[in-house]
Amino acid sequence: MGKLSARGAVVLEQARTLGPMIAAAADEIEASRDLPEPLFSALVEADLFRLLQPLELGGAELEPMDMVRFLEEIAMHDASTAWCLGQGNVCGTVTAYLAPEVAREIFPDARGIVAWGPGPGEGRAVPGGYRLNGTFSFASGSRHATWLGANVPVLEPDGTRRTAPDGSPTGYTLLFPKQRAQVLDTWQVLGLRGTGSDSYNVSDLFVPEAYAIPRNTQVKPRVDAQLYRFTPSTLYSSGFAGIALGIARATLDGFVREIRDTVPRGASKRRGDNNVVQAEVGRAEARLRSARMFLLGSLEQIWHEVGQSGALTREQNVTIRLATTWAIQQARETVAALYLAAGAMAIFAVNPFERRFRDIHTLTQQIQGHAAHFETVGQILLGMEPDRPLFTF
């Protein structure tokens, strides 16, 4: 695998510097279901929510594989913090599609953050823009967001659904200030509790045309940079795979550091002396190293190829989908296996298993981690048209 870019090295060092602060806040993050203000302010001061925004607007335009490494490092300290950074940064890629004056209005400085989630909802085309109605959920990081988005179908005045240029169905992201929505405290969940992924209602809200972005892969960004050859969906999947690998790595390192020398009740030797445990640790290391190399190696190769060709091919999208889903699923298997190997010690919050077990199993329920993606890839490899798209916008 290649080296970090210069910008990637800087943000990875920032992640490592903030690691102790993030880890120290983990219990508060879990209890409050939010990032504490001192931690959030530290992330903002380090400018860590603009990593995927264009250089011309003050962003870092970070390469996808460096974003994976950054989120992996953060997730080793706290998965919810990593998730908020991943979500906030990918939402920030809309700056590449917006007019510069609109992008600067929504993201005036490092505290400008957008959060969004799926409906049900709809936007109806009216003169100058859209009338938005709906209830939207899973808006990770919304408690610190300044703007929200709604991902909806758009209906024409005659009631027909607006389509992409090729006639396929397309959605839109409609952006509006957070205070224009009614936010609902709905995030009572198994894991990733600190993401504050609340829901929100919008009723008959007018959204001007300039604040709407078509959500289909045929849309060309305004900013002509290599990063934006990758759709937000491919960046989501890559980043969330990095978070999954970080959760699993922290679990494995914690097992070796804190559980290895413990003696199970009724046993005569340490857990680390048990041949079954030794083999499980070896398998866990193999899973994580191979999944990480597949993910980062694939992204690096595709990044180089896209730099030459100027566009992602279907085959490259297949590889990204396969590598990201595989990394997420292998991370889940690693955490589950080590949780079992730790025995009763794994259920106590003071040990590095219980929270990470919940976090990784919540992560795999998110759309980017679904095992159903293997079916989609398999259909394509077998020469069939898949039942669902590899990626959307």
N, C-alpha and C positions, 0 to 999 in steps of 0.2 A: 504494500500500500504506500501511496505517496505521502509526502510531508504536509504538515499544516501550512496553509497560506499565512502570510504575515498577519492579516486581520484575524484569522482563525487562532493563531497563537496568542494574540492579545486577549481575545474573549475567553479562551480556555484558561488562561492564567487568572483572569477576573473571576471565573467560576471557582477555581481552586482557592482563591483568596477569600471569597465569600462563603465557602463551604462550611467552616465552623459556625458562622452566624446562622446559616440556614439550618444546620443540624440542631443547634441550640434552640431554635424556634419551632422545631417539628411538633412538639407536644401542644404548643399554643395554636399552631396552624390546624392541627387535628381537632382541637376542642372548639375553636372559634369558626371553623369551616371557612377560613379566610387567611390571607397573608397579613401578618401584623404590620402596622404602619412603618415602624423602623426598618423592617426588612424590605418592604415594598419601596421605601424611599432609597434604600441602598441600591436596589436593583435599578431604579430610575437614574440615580446619580451615576451609575456605571454605564448608563445608556444601553441597557440589555433588552429593551423592548423594540429596538429599531434595527435589529441585526439583519433583517431581510428587506429593509426599505432601500430605495435607490440612493446611491452616493450623492446625486444632485440635490436630494432633499434632506441630507444629513444622516442617512442610514449607512449601514456597513456593507450591504450587498454581499453577505457572507455566502460562501460556497456551500452547497447542501451537505457534503460530507463533514465540513467543519461545524455546521449546525448540529449534526448528529452527535459529534464528539462533545460539543458544549452541553447539550441537553442530557447526554449520558452522565457527564460529570455532576451536573446539578442534581439529577435524580438519585445519585448515590447518597446524597445528603437528605433530600426530601422530594418525593415524587410529585406532590401537589404543586410545589414551587416550579418544578421543571415543566409540568403540564401547563401552568399559567403562562410561562415564558414561551412554550411552544405554540400555544394557541394565539397569544397576543402577537407574536412575531409573524406567524403565517397570515393572520388577519391583516397585518400591516402591509402585506404585499399588494393590497388594493391600491396603494399609492402609485404603483407602476401603471395602473389603468385609468386613474383619475386625472383630470386637468390639474396642472400644478397649483393653481390658486385654491382649488377644492381640497387637494391633498394637504396643503399647508393649513387650511382652516381646520380640518379634522385632526391633523397631527402637527400642531404648532410647535411642540417641543417634545422632550423625552417622556412627558407624562401623558401625551396623547395616545390613547389605547382604544381599540375597537374590539368588541366581543359580539358574537352572533351564534345563532343556532337554528335548527330546522323548525318548521311549522307544526301544525297546519295554519296556513294563512294564504293570502293572495294579494296581489297588487293589480288594481284596475287602471288601465291607461286613460288619462284625462289630459286636456290641453296643458302642456308644460311639464308633465310629470305623471305621478301615480297616486292613487288613493290606496293606502295600505291598511289591511285589517288582519288580525290573527293573534295567536298565542304561540310563542317560540320558547324552546327549551335548550338545555345543555350549553348555556352561554358561559363557558369557562372564563374566569377572570373578570366577569361582569361587574363585580363589586368595586373594582378599581378602574373600570372602563369609563371613558368620557363620551364615547359614541357607541351605539348599538347598530346591528345590521339584522335584516330579515331576509332569509333565503326563500323566495316564493316564485310560483308561476305568475306570469303576467297575462291578464285577460284584456283583449282588445275591447273597444266600445261595443262591438256586436256580440261579445261573450265568448268568442273563440280564443283559444290559447295561442300566444305568440310563440313562434318557432325560431330555430336557428336558420341560417342561410341555406342549409341543406335540407330543411324541412323537418328535422328532428326536434323533439320537445326540448325546451331550454328554460332554465330558471333565471332569476335575477337576484342580485343582492342590492337591497335598498338601504341606504345609510341615513341615520338621523341622530340627533343629540339624545343622550341617555334620559334626560329629564322629560322627554316627550313620551316615554313609555311608563307603564305601571309594572314595576319589578316585583316578582313574587318569590318569597323565600321557600323554595321547593327542594333544596339540595340536602335531603336526608337520605344518605346512601351508605353502601358497604365500604367502599374505599375511595381514594382520591378525594377525601372529604374537604380538604383545604382549597379546592379549586373554586368553590363558591359558584358552581355552574347552575345558576338560578334560571327561572323562566321569567317571561315578561309578556304583557299584553299591549297591543297597539290597536286603536280604534279610529278609523276614518282619518288617518294621518296623511297629509299631503307631503310627498317626497319629490322634490324637483328632479328633472331629468339628469342634471349634472351629478346627482348623488346616487345614480343607479348604474350597475355594472352587469352586463349579461354573463351568465354562468355557463359557458360552454367552451370546449377546447378550441373552437375556431376563432375565438376572440383574440385579437392581437393587442399586446400591451402598448401603451404609449411610449414607455421607456425601452429603448432598444439595447438591452443588456443580456448577457448570457444567462444570468440567474432566472430571468422571466421566460426562458424557453421551457422551464419547469412550471407546471400548473400548481396553484395552491394545494390541490389534492395530493400531488406527488410529494410536495414538501411536508404536508401533514403526515403522510404515511412514513416518510423517512425520519422525521423528528420524533414521532411517537415510538418508532422502533428503537431509536436511541434511548428514549426514556425507559422502555422495557428492559433493554440491556443494562442500563444503570441500576435499576431495581434489582435485577438478578445478580449483578456483580457485587452489589452491597450485601446481598443475602449470603452469597458464597464466601465473601471475605469475612463477614460476621460469624459464619459458622466456623471457619478455620480459627478465627481469633478467640471466640468466646465459648464455643461449644465443644471443641476438640478435646479438651482436658477434663470435661465433666464425666462423672460415672453414673450411669443409669441405676435406678433403684433395683436391687437384687443382682446386679452384675458385679464381676470381680475385676474388670478392667475398664479403662477409659473408652469413651465413644471413638476417639481417634485410633484406637488399637483394634477396632472391630473391622474385619475384612470387608463386610458388606458396606459399611460407612466409607471406608477407603475407596472402594470401587465407585460409590455414588459420587464422591467428591471428584474423582477422575473423570467420570462421565459429565458432570456439571461443567468442569473446566473445558472439556472438549466441545460441549454444546455452545458455550458462550463464545469461545475463540472462533469456532468455525462460522457461527451465525454472524458475528461481528465482521469477520474478514469478508464473507459473502456480501454483506450489506455495504461496507465501506469500499471494498474493491469494485463492486458493481457501480456505485455512484461515481467513483473516481474515473472509471473507464468511460461511463456515459457522459460525464462532464467534459472530458477531453473530446469525445466524438461530437457532442453537441456544439462545442466551440468551433469545430470545423464545418459542420453541416448546417448549423443554425436552427435546428428543429429536433424535437424528440420523435423517434419512430415508434410504431406500434410494438416492435420487438423490444425496444428499450423500456417502454412502459410495462411490458410483460415482466422484464427482469426486475424493475423496481418493485412492482407489486409482489412478485415472488420473494424477493430478498427481504422486503419489509415485513410481510406476513410471516415468513419463516423465522425472522429474528424475534418477533413478538411471541410467537408460539413456543419457540425454544426457550425464551426467557421464562415464560409461564411454567413450562415443564421443569425447568431448573429450580425455581422457587418452590414449587409443589413437592418435588423430590426431597429437597433439603428440609422443608418444613416437617415432612414425615420422619426423616432421619434424626431430627432434633428431639423427637419424642415429646413428652409433656412440657419440656422447657419452651417449646415453640409457641405455646398459647399465652405466655406472659408478655405484657407490653414492654417490660424492661429489656427483653431480648430482641434481636434484629430479625424477627420472623413474622409476628402476628400482623403488624401494620403493612409490611411489604407483601405478605400473602394476600391481604385484602386489596391493596393497591394494584397488584399485577392482575388479579382476577377482575377487577373493575376495568382496567385498561383493555383487556382482551374482549370485553363486551362492546367497546367502541367500534364503530364501523371499520376503521382501518385495521383492526386486529382480527376480524372475523375469519375463521377457517374456511368459510365459503369461498374466499378468494382463490384457494387452491383449485376449486372446481372451475372457476372462470379461466384460470391459466391453463388448466388441463384441456378444456374445450378448445382453446386457441391452439395449443400444441398439437391437438388431434385434428386440426384443420376445420374445426367447426366455428360457427358464429356463436359467441358467448351469450348466455341469458341476460347478463348485466354488463354494463361498461366496466372496463378496467379502472378508469378514473373519470371523474366528472371535471368540473372546473377546479 
